[in-house]
Amino acid sequence: MRKFFTLILTALISIPVITNAESLTIAWRIKPPHQYIENGVEKGILLDRARQVFADAKIVVRFSEEPAKRIWNNFTIGTQNYCSFGWYKIPEREALVQFSNVFHTDPPHTLLVSQVAAAQVTAHKTLGSLLSDSSLTLGVVEGVSYGEAIDSLIKTSQNNQVRSSAAPMIMARMVGANRASFMFIDREDWEYLHDKEDSMRETLQIDLKGMPPGLNRYIVCSKDVSAETMRKINLSLAKLLAVKR
């Protein structure tokens, strides 16, 4: 009899414990100064903020650095318990993910210009005029969005275009090497890169009339993530942003 009860107890112990707590993968792309790796250390203003948000919400997470295209492919194929951060809200994404409250607000984009093309670019006084110049080449980072307004401008641009799925900093180097005449770049990206990248000495930063205003960035999660988890994320965001004000 004792042996029988021992066997039952052993069987019960071996049954996995089911918990209601969600464990999330938090995917992030390399995009300094927002999130990047330097000397093997993960850092960045938005990466740090994301860690604070999930820690405050007491959500079990695993951070994973992944290319932008892979992140959005994972959302497209329905990867579960999957989140990311620092993304603009555009219509095609709303069908794939849930958006948090505002995570970060960008200043307006600016233009990064090759020194070789500087005279041609600065001859234009407005963004619309620049984008109608077929003698210039616009560098475009694929797999990301510049925001709905700039995405639309790129689609209707009459410039030649060179496209790459590499990180924005790689496209910035291509502009420095005159493989593209100019590109749209986050102002915060430029402020980081121009002090750290020697190739930026071969570029200029300029602003033209007609640049759309800066946009909000969000945390995004797969549709299966519970409403309660999204509520916790939003509460943590509200607390964090209230402190920053």
C-alpha positions as CSV (number, residue, x, y, z in Angstrom):
1,M,0.0,0.0,0.0
2,R,2.8,2.4,0.9
3,K,4.5,1.6,-2.4
4,F,1.2,2.4,-4.2
5,F,0.9,5.9,-2.5
6,T,4.5,6.6,-3.2
7,L,3.9,5.9,-6.9
8,I,0.8,8.2,-6.9
9,L,2.8,11.0,-5.2
10,T,5.6,10.7,-7.7
11,A,3.2,10.9,-10.6
12,L,1.5,14.1,-9.1
13,I,4.9,15.8,-8.6
14,S,5.8,15.1,-12.2
15,I,2.7,16.9,-13.6
16,P,3.8,20.3,-14.9
17,V,2.5,23.3,-12.9
18,I,0.2,25.5,-15.1
19,T,0.4,29.2,-14.3
20,N,-1.8,32.1,-15.6
21,A,1.2,34.4,-15.8
22,E,2.2,35.3,-19.4
23,S,5.9,35.1,-20.3
24,L,6.6,37.4,-23.3
25,T,9.4,37.7,-25.8
26,I,10.3,41.3,-26.3
27,A,12.0,41.7,-29.7
28,W,14.0,44.8,-30.5
29,R,15.9,46.0,-33.5
30,I,19.3,47.7,-33.6
31,K,18.6,51.5,-33.8
32,P,21.0,53.7,-31.9
33,P,20.5,55.8,-29.7
34,H,17.2,54.1,-29.0
35,Q,18.5,50.6,-28.7
36,Y,21.8,49.1,-29.7
37,I,24.8,47.0,-28.5
38,E,28.1,48.6,-27.7
39,N,31.1,46.5,-26.6
40,G,28.8,43.6,-25.9
41,V,26.5,45.7,-23.7
42,E,22.8,46.2,-24.6
43,K,21.9,49.8,-24.1
44,G,19.8,52.7,-25.4
45,I,17.2,55.2,-24.2
46,L,14.2,53.2,-25.4
47,L,15.6,49.8,-24.5
48,D,16.1,51.0,-20.9
49,R,12.6,52.4,-20.9
50,A,11.1,49.2,-22.1
51,R,13.0,47.2,-19.4
52,Q,11.6,49.7,-16.8
53,V,8.0,49.3,-18.1
54,F,8.0,45.5,-18.1
55,A,9.7,45.3,-14.7
56,D,7.3,47.7,-13.1
57,A,4.4,45.8,-14.6
58,K,5.8,42.6,-13.1
59,I,5.6,40.7,-16.4
60,V,8.0,37.9,-17.1
61,V,9.9,38.7,-20.3
62,R,12.9,37.7,-22.4
63,F,14.5,40.4,-24.6
64,S,15.7,39.3,-28.0
65,E,17.6,41.4,-30.6
66,E,16.2,40.7,-34.0
67,P,16.1,42.4,-37.5
68,A,13.1,44.6,-38.2
69,K,11.9,42.3,-41.1
70,R,12.0,39.2,-38.8
71,I,10.1,41.0,-36.1
72,W,7.2,41.9,-38.4
73,N,7.3,38.5,-40.1
74,N,6.8,37.0,-36.7
75,F,3.8,39.2,-36.1
76,T,2.5,38.3,-39.6
77,I,2.7,34.5,-39.0
78,G,1.0,34.8,-35.6
79,T,3.9,34.2,-33.2
80,Q,2.3,34.1,-29.7
81,N,3.4,35.9,-26.5
82,Y,5.4,38.3,-28.7
83,C,6.0,42.0,-28.3
84,S,8.3,44.7,-29.5
85,F,8.7,48.4,-28.9
86,G,9.5,51.7,-30.6
87,W,7.1,51.4,-33.6
88,Y,4.9,53.9,-35.4
89,K,1.2,53.2,-35.7
90,I,0.2,52.7,-39.3
91,P,-2.9,51.0,-40.7
92,E,-1.3,47.8,-42.0
93,R,0.2,47.1,-38.5
94,E,-3.1,47.6,-36.7
95,A,-4.4,44.4,-38.3
96,L,-1.4,42.5,-36.9
97,V,-0.8,43.8,-33.4
98,Q,-2.2,45.5,-30.3
99,F,-0.8,49.0,-29.6
100,S,0.0,50.3,-26.1
101,N,-0.4,53.9,-25.1
102,V,2.3,56.3,-26.2
103,F,5.8,55.0,-25.4
104,H,7.9,57.8,-26.9
105,T,7.4,60.9,-29.1
106,D,9.9,61.7,-31.8
107,P,11.0,65.2,-32.9
108,P,10.4,65.7,-36.7
109,H,12.6,63.8,-39.1
110,T,15.5,65.6,-40.8
111,L,17.5,65.0,-44.0
112,L,21.0,63.5,-44.1
113,V,22.7,64.6,-47.3
114,S,25.9,63.5,-49.1
115,Q,28.4,66.4,-49.4
116,V,28.7,65.6,-53.1
117,A,25.0,66.2,-53.6
118,A,24.7,69.1,-51.1
119,A,24.5,71.9,-53.6
120,Q,21.8,70.1,-55.6
121,V,19.8,69.3,-52.5
122,T,20.0,72.7,-50.9
123,A,18.9,74.3,-54.2
124,H,15.4,73.1,-53.2
125,K,13.6,75.1,-50.6
126,T,10.8,72.6,-49.9
127,L,10.6,68.9,-49.3
128,G,8.1,68.6,-52.2
129,S,10.5,70.2,-54.6
130,L,13.4,67.9,-53.5
131,L,11.3,64.8,-53.9
132,S,10.5,65.8,-57.5
133,D,14.1,65.9,-58.6
134,S,14.9,62.8,-60.7
135,S,18.6,63.6,-60.7
136,L,19.0,62.8,-57.0
137,T,18.9,59.4,-55.3
138,L,16.9,58.8,-52.2
139,G,18.2,56.1,-49.7
140,V,15.3,54.1,-48.2
141,V,15.6,51.6,-45.3
142,E,13.2,48.7,-46.1
143,G,11.2,46.8,-43.5
144,V,10.5,49.8,-41.4
145,S,8.2,52.8,-41.5
146,Y,9.1,56.5,-41.5
147,G,5.5,57.2,-40.5
148,E,2.5,57.3,-42.7
149,A,3.1,60.8,-44.1
150,I,6.8,60.2,-45.1
151,D,6.0,56.7,-46.4
152,S,3.5,58.2,-48.7
153,L,6.0,60.9,-49.9
154,I,8.5,58.2,-50.6
155,K,6.0,56.2,-52.7
156,T,5.3,59.2,-54.9
157,S,8.9,60.5,-55.0
158,Q,10.4,61.0,-58.5
159,N,13.9,60.5,-57.1
160,N,15.9,57.5,-58.0
161,Q,15.9,55.2,-55.0
162,V,18.4,52.8,-53.4
163,R,16.9,50.4,-50.9
164,S,18.5,48.3,-48.2
165,S,17.0,46.2,-45.4
166,A,20.1,47.0,-43.2
167,A,19.9,49.2,-40.1
168,P,19.4,53.0,-40.6
169,M,23.1,53.6,-39.6
170,I,24.2,51.5,-42.6
171,M,22.1,53.6,-45.0
172,A,23.6,56.7,-43.3
173,R,27.1,55.3,-44.2
174,M,25.8,54.8,-47.8
175,V,24.9,58.5,-48.0
176,G,28.4,59.3,-46.6
177,A,29.9,57.2,-49.4
178,N,27.6,59.0,-52.0
179,R,25.8,55.8,-52.8
180,A,22.6,57.8,-52.1
181,S,22.2,61.6,-52.4
182,F,20.1,61.9,-49.2
183,M,17.9,60.0,-46.8
184,F,15.2,60.7,-44.1
185,I,16.7,60.1,-40.7
186,D,15.4,60.4,-37.1
187,R,16.8,63.5,-35.6
188,E,17.8,61.6,-32.5
189,D,19.6,59.0,-34.7
190,W,21.6,61.8,-36.4
191,E,22.5,63.4,-33.1
192,Y,24.0,60.1,-32.0
193,L,25.7,59.2,-35.2
194,H,27.4,62.4,-36.1
195,D,29.6,62.2,-33.0
196,K,30.4,58.5,-33.3
197,E,30.7,57.7,-37.0
198,D,33.6,59.0,-39.1
199,S,31.6,58.5,-42.2
200,M,29.2,61.3,-41.0
201,R,32.0,63.8,-41.8
202,E,31.0,63.3,-45.4
203,T,27.4,64.2,-44.8
204,L,25.3,67.3,-43.9
205,Q,22.1,67.5,-42.0
206,I,19.5,69.9,-43.4
207,D,15.8,70.8,-42.8
208,L,13.4,71.8,-45.5
209,K,9.9,73.2,-45.3
210,G,7.2,70.6,-45.5
211,M,8.7,68.0,-43.2
212,P,5.8,66.2,-41.3
213,P,5.7,66.6,-37.5
214,G,7.3,64.0,-35.2
215,L,5.3,60.9,-34.4
216,N,4.5,58.8,-31.4
217,R,6.1,55.4,-30.9
218,Y,4.4,52.5,-29.2
219,I,4.9,49.1,-27.7
220,V,3.2,46.5,-29.9
221,C,2.1,43.0,-28.9
222,S,0.7,40.0,-30.7
223,K,-3.1,39.7,-30.6
224,D,-3.1,36.8,-28.2
225,V,-1.5,38.8,-25.4
226,S,-4.3,39.3,-22.8
227,A,-6.1,42.5,-22.1
228,E,-4.9,42.4,-18.5
229,T,-1.3,42.3,-19.7
230,M,-1.9,45.2,-22.0
231,R,-3.5,47.1,-19.1
232,K,-0.5,46.5,-16.9
233,I,1.8,47.8,-19.7
234,N,-0.2,50.9,-20.0
235,L,-0.4,51.6,-16.3
236,S,3.4,51.3,-16.1
237,L,3.8,53.6,-19.1
238,A,1.6,56.2,-17.4
239,K,3.6,56.1,-14.2
240,L,6.9,56.3,-16.1
241,L,5.9,59.2,-18.3
242,A,4.4,61.1,-15.4
243,V,7.7,60.9,-13.6
244,K,9.5,62.2,-16.7
245,R,7.2,65.2,-16.9
